[in-house]
Amino acid sequence: VRLAEEGFKAPLDLVDGAARVYDPIVRGEAGDDVNGVFLKDYEASPW
């Protein structure tokens, strides 16, 4: 509560966080397996 009063905003909101969890599930169901990779902005990225 104190941080919010001071104007702190989390870098991810609930919708963005949920989309980042859900996107690989939907892609996997469509046949595009994305396991074992680092995802940045919904794309595979080097570590």
mmCIF entry with sequence, helices, sheets and N, C-alpha, C, O atoms, coordinates in Angstrom:
data_MODEL
# 
_entry.id   MODEL 
# 
_entity.id                         1 
_entity.type                       polymer 
_entity.pdbx_number_of_molecules   1 
# 
_entity_poly.entity_id                      1 
_entity_poly.type                           'polypeptide(L)' 
_entity_poly.nstd_linkage                   no 
_entity_poly.nstd_monomer                   no 
_entity_poly.pdbx_seq_one_letter_code       VRLAEEGFKAPLDLVDGAARVYDPIVRGEAGDDVNGVFLKDYEASPW 
_entity_poly.pdbx_seq_one_letter_code_can   VRLAEEGFKAPLDLVDGAARVYDPIVRGEAGDDVNGVFLKDYEASPW 
_entity_poly.pdbx_strand_id                 A 
# 
loop_
_entity_poly_seq.entity_id 
_entity_poly_seq.num 
_entity_poly_seq.mon_id 
_entity_poly_seq.hetero 
1 1  VAL n 
1 2  ARG n 
1 3  LEU n 
1 4  ALA n 
1 5  GLU n 
1 6  GLU n 
1 7  GLY n 
1 8  PHE n 
1 9  LYS n 
1 10 ALA n 
1 11 PRO n 
1 12 LEU n 
1 13 ASP n 
1 14 LEU n 
1 15 VAL n 
1 16 ASP n 
1 17 GLY n 
1 18 ALA n 
1 19 ALA n 
1 20 ARG n 
1 21 VAL n 
1 22 TYR n 
1 23 ASP n 
1 24 PRO n 
1 25 ILE n 
1 26 VAL n 
1 27 ARG n 
1 28 GLY n 
1 29 GLU n 
1 30 ALA n 
1 31 GLY n 
1 32 ASP n 
1 33 ASP n 
1 34 VAL n 
1 35 ASN n 
1 36 GLY n 
1 37 VAL n 
1 38 PHE n 
1 39 LEU n 
1 40 LYS n 
1 41 ASP n 
1 42 TYR n 
1 43 GLU n 
1 44 ALA n 
1 45 SER n 
1 46 PRO n 
1 47 TRP n 
# 
_struct_asym.id          A 
_struct_asym.entity_id   1 
# 
loop_
_struct_conf.conf_type_id 
_struct_conf.id 
_struct_conf.pdbx_PDB_helix_id 
_struct_conf.beg_label_comp_id 
_struct_conf.beg_label_asym_id 
_struct_conf.beg_label_seq_id 
_struct_conf.pdbx_beg_PDB_ins_code 
_struct_conf.end_label_comp_id 
_struct_conf.end_label_asym_id 
_struct_conf.end_label_seq_id 
_struct_conf.pdbx_end_PDB_ins_code 
_struct_conf.beg_auth_comp_id 
_struct_conf.beg_auth_asym_id 
_struct_conf.beg_auth_seq_id 
_struct_conf.end_auth_comp_id 
_struct_conf.end_auth_asym_id 
_struct_conf.end_auth_seq_id 
_struct_conf.pdbx_PDB_helix_class 
_struct_conf.details 
_struct_conf.pdbx_PDB_helix_length 
HELX_P HELX_P1 AA1 ARG A 2  ? GLU A 5  ? ARG A 2  GLU A 5  1 ? 4  
HELX_P HELX_P2 AA2 LEU A 14 ? GLU A 29 ? LEU A 14 GLU A 29 1 ? 16 
# 
_struct_conf_type.id          HELX_P 
_struct_conf_type.criteria    ? 
_struct_conf_type.reference   ? 
# 
_struct_sheet.id               AA1 
_struct_sheet.type             ? 
_struct_sheet.number_strands   2 
_struct_sheet.details          ? 
# 
_struct_sheet_order.sheet_id     AA1 
_struct_sheet_order.range_id_1   1 
_struct_sheet_order.range_id_2   2 
_struct_sheet_order.offset       ? 
_struct_sheet_order.sense        anti-parallel 
# 
loop_
_struct_sheet_range.sheet_id 
_struct_sheet_range.id 
_struct_sheet_range.beg_label_comp_id 
_struct_sheet_range.beg_label_asym_id 
_struct_sheet_range.beg_label_seq_id 
_struct_sheet_range.pdbx_beg_PDB_ins_code 
_struct_sheet_range.end_label_comp_id 
_struct_sheet_range.end_label_asym_id 
_struct_sheet_range.end_label_seq_id 
_struct_sheet_range.pdbx_end_PDB_ins_code 
_struct_sheet_range.beg_auth_comp_id 
_struct_sheet_range.beg_auth_asym_id 
_struct_sheet_range.beg_auth_seq_id 
_struct_sheet_range.end_auth_comp_id 
_struct_sheet_range.end_auth_asym_id 
_struct_sheet_range.end_auth_seq_id 
AA1 1 PHE A 38 ? LYS A 40 ? PHE A 38 LYS A 40 
AA1 2 GLU A 43 ? SER A 45 ? GLU A 43 SER A 45 
# 
loop_
_atom_site.group_PDB 
_atom_site.id 
_atom_site.type_symbol 
_atom_site.label_atom_id 
_atom_site.label_alt_id 
_atom_site.label_comp_id 
_atom_site.label_asym_id 
_atom_site.label_entity_id 
_atom_site.label_seq_id 
_atom_site.pdbx_PDB_ins_code 
_atom_site.Cartn_x 
_atom_site.Cartn_y 
_atom_site.Cartn_z 
_atom_site.occupancy 
_atom_site.B_iso_or_equiv 
_atom_site.pdbx_formal_charge 
_atom_site.auth_seq_id 
_atom_site.auth_comp_id 
_atom_site.auth_asym_id 
_atom_site.auth_atom_id 
_atom_site.pdbx_PDB_model_num 
ATOM 1   N N  . VAL A 1 1  ? 0.841  -1.189  0.000   1.00 0.00 ? 1  VAL A N  1 
ATOM 2   C CA . VAL A 1 1  ? 0.000  0.000   0.000   1.00 0.00 ? 1  VAL A CA 1 
ATOM 3   C C  . VAL A 1 1  ? 0.879  1.244   0.000   1.00 0.00 ? 1  VAL A C  1 
ATOM 4   O O  . VAL A 1 1  ? 0.594  2.208   -0.710  1.00 0.00 ? 1  VAL A O  1 
ATOM 5   N N  . ARG A 1 2  ? 1.945  1.224   0.792   1.00 0.00 ? 2  ARG A N  1 
ATOM 6   C CA . ARG A 1 2  ? 2.817  2.395   0.865   1.00 0.00 ? 2  ARG A CA 1 
ATOM 7   C C  . ARG A 1 2  ? 3.444  2.697   -0.492  1.00 0.00 ? 2  ARG A C  1 
ATOM 8   O O  . ARG A 1 2  ? 3.535  3.857   -0.895  1.00 0.00 ? 2  ARG A O  1 
ATOM 9   N N  . LEU A 1 3  ? 3.876  1.652   -1.195  1.00 0.00 ? 3  LEU A N  1 
ATOM 10  C CA . LEU A 1 3  ? 4.500  1.867   -2.496  1.00 0.00 ? 3  LEU A CA 1 
ATOM 11  C C  . LEU A 1 3  ? 3.513  2.462   -3.496  1.00 0.00 ? 3  LEU A C  1 
ATOM 12  O O  . LEU A 1 3  ? 3.878  3.334   -4.285  1.00 0.00 ? 3  LEU A O  1 
ATOM 13  N N  . ALA A 1 4  ? 2.281  2.001   -3.466  1.00 0.00 ? 4  ALA A N  1 
ATOM 14  C CA . ALA A 1 4  ? 1.262  2.548   -4.360  1.00 0.00 ? 4  ALA A CA 1 
ATOM 15  C C  . ALA A 1 4  ? 0.997  4.011   -4.048  1.00 0.00 ? 4  ALA A C  1 
ATOM 16  O O  . ALA A 1 4  ? 0.787  4.816   -4.955  1.00 0.00 ? 4  ALA A O  1 
ATOM 17  N N  . GLU A 1 5  ? 1.007  4.354   -2.774  1.00 0.00 ? 5  GLU A N  1 
ATOM 18  C CA . GLU A 1 5  ? 0.801  5.745   -2.380  1.00 0.00 ? 5  GLU A CA 1 
ATOM 19  C C  . GLU A 1 5  ? 1.937  6.635   -2.865  1.00 0.00 ? 5  GLU A C  1 
ATOM 20  O O  . GLU A 1 5  ? 1.733  7.821   -3.122  1.00 0.00 ? 5  GLU A O  1 
ATOM 21  N N  . GLU A 1 6  ? 3.133  6.067   -2.989  1.00 0.00 ? 6  GLU A N  1 
ATOM 22  C CA . GLU A 1 6  ? 4.289  6.827   -3.462  1.00 0.00 ? 6  GLU A CA 1 
ATOM 23  C C  . GLU A 1 6  ? 4.384  6.842   -4.987  1.00 0.00 ? 6  GLU A C  1 
ATOM 24  O O  . GLU A 1 6  ? 5.312  7.433   -5.539  1.00 0.00 ? 6  GLU A O  1 
ATOM 25  N N  . GLY A 1 7  ? 3.435  6.200   -5.673  1.00 0.00 ? 7  GLY A N  1 
ATOM 26  C CA . GLY A 1 7  ? 3.392  6.230   -7.126  1.00 0.00 ? 7  GLY A CA 1 
ATOM 27  C C  . GLY A 1 7  ? 4.071  5.064   -7.818  1.00 0.00 ? 7  GLY A C  1 
ATOM 28  O O  . GLY A 1 7  ? 4.249  5.089   -9.036  1.00 0.00 ? 7  GLY A O  1 
ATOM 29  N N  . PHE A 1 8  ? 4.458  4.033   -7.056  1.00 0.00 ? 8  PHE A N  1 
ATOM 30  C CA . PHE A 1 8  ? 5.104  2.869   -7.676  1.00 0.00 ? 8  PHE A CA 1 
ATOM 31  C C  . PHE A 1 8  ? 4.109  2.117   -8.537  1.00 0.00 ? 8  PHE A C  1 
ATOM 32  O O  . PHE A 1 8  ? 2.981  1.857   -8.118  1.00 0.00 ? 8  PHE A O  1 
ATOM 33  N N  . LYS A 1 9  ? 4.537  1.765   -9.756  1.00 0.00 ? 9  LYS A N  1 
ATOM 34  C CA . LYS A 1 9  ? 3.729  0.930   -10.648 1.00 0.00 ? 9  LYS A CA 1 
ATOM 35  C C  . LYS A 1 9  ? 4.537  -0.296  -11.004 1.00 0.00 ? 9  LYS A C  1 
ATOM 36  O O  . LYS A 1 9  ? 5.696  -0.187  -11.404 1.00 0.00 ? 9  LYS A O  1 
ATOM 37  N N  . ALA A 1 10 ? 3.932  -1.463  -10.862 1.00 0.00 ? 10 ALA A N  1 
ATOM 38  C CA . ALA A 1 10 ? 4.606  -2.713  -11.216 1.00 0.00 ? 10 ALA A CA 1 
ATOM 39  C C  . ALA A 1 10 ? 4.873  -2.746  -12.722 1.00 0.00 ? 10 ALA A C  1 
ATOM 40  O O  . ALA A 1 10 ? 4.070  -2.226  -13.497 1.00 0.00 ? 10 ALA A O  1 
ATOM 41  N N  . PRO A 1 11 ? 5.991  -3.350  -13.150 1.00 0.00 ? 11 PRO A N  1 
ATOM 42  C CA . PRO A 1 11 ? 6.291  -3.379  -14.582 1.00 0.00 ? 11 PRO A CA 1 
ATOM 43  C C  . PRO A 1 11 ? 5.305  -4.214  -15.398 1.00 0.00 ? 11 PRO A C  1 
ATOM 44  O O  . PRO A 1 11 ? 5.145  -3.974  -16.595 1.00 0.00 ? 11 PRO A O  1 
ATOM 45  N N  . LEU A 1 12 ? 4.646  -5.182  -14.777 1.00 0.00 ? 12 LEU A N  1 
ATOM 46  C CA . LEU A 1 12 ? 3.639  -5.991  -15.455 1.00 0.00 ? 12 LEU A CA 1 
ATOM 47  C C  . LEU A 1 12 ? 2.314  -5.852  -14.728 1.00 0.00 ? 12 LEU A C  1 
ATOM 48  O O  . LEU A 1 12 ? 2.264  -5.889  -13.499 1.00 0.00 ? 12 LEU A O  1 
ATOM 49  N N  . ASP A 1 13 ? 1.239  -5.691  -15.493 1.00 0.00 ? 13 ASP A N  1 
ATOM 50  C CA . ASP A 1 13 ? -0.064 -5.711  -14.846 1.00 0.00 ? 13 ASP A CA 1 
ATOM 51  C C  . ASP A 1 13 ? -0.625 -7.133  -14.917 1.00 0.00 ? 13 ASP A C  1 
ATOM 52  O O  . ASP A 1 13 ? 0.003  -8.023  -15.490 1.00 0.00 ? 13 ASP A O  1 
ATOM 53  N N  . LEU A 1 14 ? -1.776 -7.337  -14.349 1.00 0.00 ? 14 LEU A N  1 
ATOM 54  C CA . LEU A 1 14 ? -2.353 -8.684  -14.298 1.00 0.00 ? 14 LEU A CA 1 
ATOM 55  C C  . LEU A 1 14 ? -2.650 -9.252  -15.684 1.00 0.00 ? 14 LEU A C  1 
ATOM 56  O O  . LEU A 1 14 ? -2.440 -10.441 -15.925 1.00 0.00 ? 14 LEU A O  1 
ATOM 57  N N  . VAL A 1 15 ? -3.128 -8.424  -16.579 1.00 0.00 ? 15 VAL A N  1 
ATOM 58  C CA . VAL A 1 15 ? -3.471 -8.895  -17.923 1.00 0.00 ? 15 VAL A CA 1 
ATOM 59  C C  . VAL A 1 15 ? -2.207 -9.307  -18.677 1.00 0.00 ? 15 VAL A C  1 
ATOM 60  O O  . VAL A 1 15 ? -2.194 -10.348 -19.334 1.00 0.00 ? 15 VAL A O  1 
ATOM 61  N N  . ASP A 1 16 ? -1.154 -8.509  -18.591 1.00 0.00 ? 16 ASP A N  1 
ATOM 62  C CA . ASP A 1 16 ? 0.097  -8.843  -19.273 1.00 0.00 ? 16 ASP A CA 1 
ATOM 63  C C  . ASP A 1 16 ? 0.703  -10.117 -18.694 1.00 0.00 ? 16 ASP A C  1 
ATOM 64  O O  . ASP A 1 16 ? 1.174  -10.974 -19.441 1.00 0.00 ? 16 ASP A O  1 
ATOM 65  N N  . GLY A 1 17 ? 0.693  -10.244 -17.389 1.00 0.00 ? 17 GLY A N  1 
ATOM 66  C CA . GLY A 1 17 ? 1.225  -11.448 -16.751 1.00 0.00 ? 17 GLY A CA 1 
ATOM 67  C C  . GLY A 1 17 ? 0.461  -12.694 -17.168 1.00 0.00 ? 17 GLY A C  1 
ATOM 68  O O  . GLY A 1 17 ? 1.060  -13.732 -17.450 1.00 0.00 ? 17 GLY A O  1 
ATOM 69  N N  . ALA A 1 18 ? -0.859 -12.590 -17.208 1.00 0.00 ? 18 ALA A N  1 
ATOM 70  C CA . ALA A 1 18 ? -1.682 -13.732 -17.616 1.00 0.00 ? 18 ALA A CA 1 
ATOM 71  C C  . ALA A 1 18 ? -1.426 -14.095 -19.078 1.00 0.00 ? 18 ALA A C  1 
ATOM 72  O O  . ALA A 1 18 ? -1.384 -15.276 -19.422 1.00 0.00 ? 18 ALA A O  1 
ATOM 73  N N  . ALA A 1 19 ? -1.256 -13.104 -19.931 1.00 0.00 ? 19 ALA A N  1 
ATOM 74  C CA . ALA A 1 19 ? -0.996 -13.369 -21.348 1.00 0.00 ? 19 ALA A CA 1 
ATOM 75  C C  . ALA A 1 19 ? 0.334  -14.078 -21.539 1.00 0.00 ? 19 ALA A C  1 
ATOM 76  O O  . ALA A 1 19 ? 0.451  -14.950 -22.401 1.00 0.00 ? 19 ALA A O  1 
ATOM 77  N N  . ARG A 1 20 ? 1.343  -13.714 -20.743 1.00 0.00 ? 20 ARG A N  1 
ATOM 78  C CA . ARG A 1 20 ? 2.663  -14.339 -20.870 1.00 0.00 ? 20 ARG A CA 1 
ATOM 79  C C  . ARG A 1 20 ? 2.643  -15.793 -20.396 1.00 0.00 ? 20 ARG A C  1 
ATOM 80  O O  . ARG A 1 20 ? 3.448  -16.604 -20.856 1.00 0.00 ? 20 ARG A O  1 
ATOM 81  N N  . VAL A 1 21 ? 1.745  -16.122 -19.497 1.00 0.00 ? 21 VAL A N  1 
ATOM 82  C CA . VAL A 1 21 ? 1.601  -17.514 -19.059 1.00 0.00 ? 21 VAL A CA 1 
ATOM 83  C C  . VAL A 1 21 ? 0.753  -18.302 -20.062 1.00 0.00 ? 21 VAL A C  1 
ATOM 84  O O  . VAL A 1 21 ? 1.059  -19.453 -20.372 1.00 0.00 ? 21 VAL A O  1 
ATOM 85  N N  . TYR A 1 22 ? -0.293 -17.685 -20.557 1.00 0.00 ? 22 TYR A N  1 
ATOM 86  C CA . TYR A 1 22 ? -1.266 -18.373 -21.408 1.00 0.00 ? 22 TYR A CA 1 
ATOM 87  C C  . TYR A 1 22 ? -0.788 -18.559 -22.846 1.00 0.00 ? 22 TYR A C  1 
ATOM 88  O O  . TYR A 1 22 ? -1.138 -19.555 -23.478 1.00 0.00 ? 22 TYR A O  1 
ATOM 89  N N  . ASP A 1 23 ? -0.003 -17.633 -23.377 1.00 0.00 ? 23 ASP A N  1 
ATOM 90  C CA . ASP A 1 23 ? 0.435  -17.693 -24.773 1.00 0.00 ? 23 ASP A CA 1 
ATOM 91  C C  . ASP A 1 23 ? 1.147  -19.000 -25.120 1.00 0.00 ? 23 ASP A C  1 
ATOM 92  O O  . ASP A 1 23 ? 0.799  -19.606 -26.134 1.00 0.00 ? 23 ASP A O  1 
ATOM 93  N N  . PRO A 1 24 ? 2.132  -19.475 -24.332 1.00 0.00 ? 24 PRO A N  1 
ATOM 94  C CA . PRO A 1 24 ? 2.772  -20.753 -24.682 1.00 0.00 ? 24 PRO A CA 1 
ATOM 95  C C  . PRO A 1 24 ? 1.810  -21.943 -24.655 1.00 0.00 ? 24 PRO A C  1 
ATOM 96  O O  . PRO A 1 24 ? 2.000  -22.911 -25.391 1.00 0.00 ? 24 PRO A O  1 
ATOM 97  N N  . ILE A 1 25 ? 0.793  -21.874 -23.820 1.00 0.00 ? 25 ILE A N  1 
ATOM 98  C CA . ILE A 1 25 ? -0.199 -22.951 -23.771 1.00 0.00 ? 25 ILE A CA 1 
ATOM 99  C C  . ILE A 1 25 ? -0.986 -22.987 -25.076 1.00 0.00 ? 25 ILE A C  1 
ATOM 100 O O  . ILE A 1 25 ? -1.162 -24.048 -25.674 1.00 0.00 ? 25 ILE A O  1 
ATOM 101 N N  . VAL A 1 26 ? -1.454 -21.835 -25.510 1.00 0.00 ? 26 VAL A N  1 
ATOM 102 C CA . VAL A 1 26 ? -2.225 -21.756 -26.752 1.00 0.00 ? 26 VAL A CA 1 
ATOM 103 C C  . VAL A 1 26 ? -1.364 -22.159 -27.942 1.00 0.00 ? 26 VAL A C  1 
ATOM 104 O O  . VAL A 1 26 ? -1.825 -22.887 -28.821 1.00 0.00 ? 26 VAL A O  1 
ATOM 105 N N  . ARG A 1 27 ? -0.126 -21.695 -27.980 1.00 0.00 ? 27 ARG A N  1 
ATOM 106 C CA . ARG A 1 27 ? 0.768  -22.056 -29.084 1.00 0.00 ? 27 ARG A CA 1 
ATOM 107 C C  . ARG A 1 27 ? 1.058  -23.551 -29.079 1.00 0.00 ? 27 ARG A C  1 
ATOM 108 O O  . ARG A 1 27 ? 1.139  -24.166 -30.143 1.00 0.00 ? 27 ARG A O  1 
ATOM 109 N N  . GLY A 1 28 ? 1.213  -24.141 -27.907 1.00 0.00 ? 28 GLY A N  1 
ATOM 110 C CA . GLY A 1 28 ? 1.441  -25.583 -27.820 1.00 0.00 ? 28 GLY A CA 1 
ATOM 111 C C  . GLY A 1 28 ? 0.260  -26.380 -28.329 1.00 0.00 ? 28 GLY A C  1 
ATOM 112 O O  . GLY A 1 28 ? 0.434  -27.388 -29.014 1.00 0.00 ? 28 GLY A O  1 
ATOM 113 N N  . GLU A 1 29 ? -0.934 -25.938 -28.002 1.00 0.00 ? 29 GLU A N  1 
ATOM 114 C CA . GLU A 1 29 ? -2.135 -26.612 -28.498 1.00 0.00 ? 29 GLU A CA 1 
ATOM 115 C C  . GLU A 1 29 ? -2.253 -26.499 -30.013 1.00 0.00 ? 29 GLU A C  1 
ATOM 116 O O  . GLU A 1 29 ? -2.846 -27.364 -30.658 1.00 0.00 ? 29 GLU A O  1 
ATOM 117 N N  . ALA A 1 30 ? -1.694 -25.441 -30.579 1.00 0.00 ? 30 ALA A N  1 
ATOM 118 C CA . ALA A 1 30 ? -1.739 -25.249 -32.033 1.00 0.00 ? 30 ALA A CA 1 
ATOM 119 C C  . ALA A 1 30 ? -0.607 -25.988 -32.744 1.00 0.00 ? 30 ALA A C  1 
ATOM 120 O O  . ALA A 1 30 ? -0.510 -25.937 -33.970 1.00 0.00 ? 30 ALA A O  1 
ATOM 121 N N  . GLY A 1 31 ? 0.261  -26.683 -31.976 1.00 0.00 ? 31 GLY A N  1 
ATOM 122 C CA . GLY A 1 31 ? 1.337  -27.457 -32.580 1.00 0.00 ? 31 GLY A CA 1 
ATOM 123 C C  . GLY A 1 31 ? 2.690  -26.774 -32.564 1.00 0.00 ? 31 GLY A C  1 
ATOM 124 O O  . GLY A 1 31 ? 3.664  -27.344 -33.056 1.00 0.00 ? 31 GLY A O  1 
ATOM 125 N N  . ASP A 1 32 ? 2.782  -25.573 -32.016 1.00 0.00 ? 32 ASP A N  1 
ATOM 126 C CA . ASP A 1 32 ? 4.045  -24.830 -31.948 1.00 0.00 ? 32 ASP A CA 1 
ATOM 127 C C  . ASP A 1 32 ? 4.598  -24.953 -30.530 1.00 0.00 ? 32 ASP A C  1 
ATOM 128 O O  . ASP A 1 32 ? 4.390  -24.070 -29.697 1.00 0.00 ? 32 ASP A O  1 
ATOM 129 N N  . ASP A 1 33 ? 5.309  -26.059 -30.260 1.00 0.00 ? 33 ASP A N  1 
ATOM 130 C CA . ASP A 1 33 ? 5.848  -26.278 -28.914 1.00 0.00 ? 33 ASP A CA 1 
ATOM 131 C C  . ASP A 1 33 ? 6.966  -25.285 -28.622 1.00 0.00 ? 33 ASP A C  1 
ATOM 132 O O  . ASP A 1 33 ? 7.883  -25.118 -29.426 1.00 0.00 ? 33 ASP A O  1 
ATOM 133 N N  . VAL A 1 34 ? 6.886  -24.636 -27.485 1.00 0.00 ? 34 VAL A N  1 
ATOM 134 C CA . VAL A 1 34 ? 7.872  -23.621 -27.113 1.00 0.00 ? 34 VAL A CA 1 
ATOM 135 C C  . VAL A 1 34 ? 8.499  -23.950 -25.763 1.00 0.00 ? 34 VAL A C  1 
ATOM 136 O O  . VAL A 1 34 ? 8.721  -23.054 -24.949 1.00 0.00 ? 34 VAL A O  1 
ATOM 137 N N  . ASN A 1 35 ? 8.786  -25.222 -25.523 1.00 0.00 ? 35 ASN A N  1 
ATOM 138 C CA . ASN A 1 35 ? 9.388  -25.593 -24.246 1.00 0.00 ? 35 ASN A CA 1 
ATOM 139 C C  . ASN A 1 35 ? 10.907 -25.566 -24.350 1.00 0.00 ? 35 ASN A C  1 
ATOM 140 O O  . ASN A 1 35 ? 11.467 -25.815 -25.417 1.00 0.00 ? 35 ASN A O  1 
ATOM 141 N N  . GLY A 1 36 ? 11.568 -25.264 -23.245 1.00 0.00 ? 36 GLY A N  1 
ATOM 142 C CA . GLY A 1 36 ? 13.021 -25.263 -23.184 1.00 0.00 ? 36 GLY A CA 1 
ATOM 143 C C  . GLY A 1 36 ? 13.678 -24.047 -23.797 1.00 0.00 ? 36 GLY A C  1 
ATOM 144 O O  . GLY A 1 36 ? 14.879 -24.067 -24.064 1.00 0.00 ? 36 GLY A O  1 
ATOM 145 N N  . VAL A 1 37 ? 12.924 -22.993 -24.025 1.00 0.00 ? 37 VAL A N  1 
ATOM 146 C CA . VAL A 1 37 ? 13.494 -21.765 -24.581 1.00 0.00 ? 37 VAL A CA 1 
ATOM 147 C C  . VAL A 1 37 ? 13.145 -20.589 -23.676 1.00 0.00 ? 37 VAL A C  1 
ATOM 148 O O  . VAL A 1 37 ? 12.206 -20.658 -22.883 1.00 0.00 ? 37 VAL A O  1 
ATOM 149 N N  . PHE A 1 38 ? 13.903 -19.525 -23.804 1.00 0.00 ? 38 PHE A N  1 
ATOM 150 C CA . PHE A 1 38 ? 13.628 -18.276 -23.097 1.00 0.00 ? 38 PHE A CA 1 
ATOM 151 C C  . PHE A 1 38 ? 12.734 -17.431 -23.991 1.00 0.00 ? 38 PHE A C  1 
ATOM 152 O O  . PHE A 1 38 ? 13.109 -17.101 -25.117 1.00 0.00 ? 38 PHE A O  1 
ATOM 153 N N  . LEU A 1 39 ? 11.555 -17.081 -23.495 1.00 0.00 ? 39 LEU A N  1 
ATOM 154 C CA . LEU A 1 39 ? 10.631 -16.270 -24.281 1.00 0.00 ? 39 LEU A CA 1 
ATOM 155 C C  . LEU A 1 39 ? 10.734 -14.809 -23.856 1.00 0.00 ? 39 LEU A C  1 
ATOM 156 O O  . LEU A 1 39 ? 10.603 -14.479 -22.677 1.00 0.00 ? 39 LEU A O  1 
ATOM 157 N N  . LYS A 1 40 ? 10.966 -13.954 -24.824 1.00 0.00 ? 40 LYS A N  1 
ATOM 158 C CA . LYS A 1 40 ? 10.989 -12.515 -24.575 1.00 0.00 ? 40 LYS A CA 1 
ATOM 159 C C  . LYS A 1 40 ? 10.045 -11.880 -25.587 1.00 0.00 ? 40 LYS A C  1 
ATOM 160 O O  . LYS A 1 40 ? 10.227 -12.034 -26.795 1.00 0.00 ? 40 LYS A O  1 
ATOM 161 N N  . ASP A 1 41 ? 9.057  -11.181 -25.101 1.00 0.00 ? 41 ASP A N  1 
ATOM 162 C CA . ASP A 1 41 ? 8.035  -10.580 -25.966 1.00 0.00 ? 41 ASP A CA 1 
ATOM 163 C C  . ASP A 1 41 ? 7.413  -11.626 -26.886 1.00 0.00 ? 41 ASP A C  1 
ATOM 164 O O  . ASP A 1 41 ? 7.202  -11.385 -28.075 1.00 0.00 ? 41 ASP A O  1 
ATOM 165 N N  . TYR A 1 42 ? 7.128  -12.778 -26.317 1.00 0.00 ? 42 TYR A N  1 
ATOM 166 C CA . TYR A 1 42 ? 6.420  -13.880 -26.969 1.00 0.00 ? 42 TYR A CA 1 
ATOM 167 C C  . TYR A 1 42 ? 7.227  -14.566 -28.066 1.00 0.00 ? 42 TYR A C  1 
ATOM 168 O O  . TYR A 1 42 ? 6.654  -15.334 -28.840 1.00 0.00 ? 42 TYR A O  1 
ATOM 169 N N  . GLU A 1 43 ? 8.523  -14.323 -28.164 1.00 0.00 ? 43 GLU A N  1 
ATOM 170 C CA . GLU A 1 43 ? 9.384  -14.961 -29.153 1.00 0.00 ? 43 GLU A CA 1 
ATOM 171 C C  . GLU A 1 43 ? 10.571 -15.611 -28.457 1.00 0.00 ? 43 GLU A C  1 
ATOM 172 O O  . GLU A 1 43 ? 11.012 -15.134 -27.411 1.00 0.00 ? 43 GLU A O  1 
ATOM 173 N N  . ALA A 1 44 ? 11.098 -16.706 -29.031 1.00 0.00 ? 44 ALA A N  1 
ATOM 174 C CA . ALA A 1 44 ? 12.291 -17.349 -28.484 1.00 0.00 ? 44 ALA A CA 1 
ATOM 175 C C  . ALA A 1 44 ? 13.465 -16.387 -28.596 1.00 0.00 ? 44 ALA A C  1 
ATOM 176 O O  . ALA A 1 44 ? 13.666 -15.741 -29.624 1.00 0.00 ? 44 ALA A O  1 
ATOM 177 N N  . SER A 1 45 ? 14.234 -16.305 -27.517 1.00 0.00 ? 45 SER A N  1 
ATOM 178 C CA . SER A 1 45 ? 15.354 -15.371 -27.461 1.00 0.00 ? 45 SER A CA 1 
ATOM 179 C C  . SER A 1 45 ? 16.547 -16.079 -26.838 1.00 0.00 ? 45 SER A C  1 
ATOM 180 O O  . SER A 1 45 ? 16.366 -16.963 -26.000 1.00 0.00 ? 45 SER A O  1 
ATOM 181 N N  . PRO A 1 46 ? 17.775 -15.707 -27.231 1.00 0.00 ? 46 PRO A N  1 
ATOM 182 C CA . PRO A 1 46 ? 18.947 -16.339 -26.603 1.00 0.00 ? 46 PRO A CA 1 
ATOM 183 C C  . PRO A 1 46 ? 19.070 -15.931 -25.141 1.00 0.00 ? 46 PRO A C  1 
ATOM 184 O O  . PRO A 1 46 ? 18.647 -14.843 -24.749 1.00 0.00 ? 46 PRO A O  1 
ATOM 185 N N  . TRP A 1 47 ? 19.656 -16.818 -24.340 1.00 0.00 ? 47 TRP A N  1 
ATOM 186 C CA . TRP A 1 47 ? 19.881 -16.503 -22.934 1.00 0.00 ? 47 TRP A CA 1 
ATOM 187 C C  . TRP A 1 47 ? 20.939 -15.459 -22.884 1.00 0.00 ? 47 TRP A C  1 
ATOM 188 O O  . TRP A 1 47 ? 21.317 -15.015 -21.801 1.00 0.00 ? 47 TRP A O  1 
# 
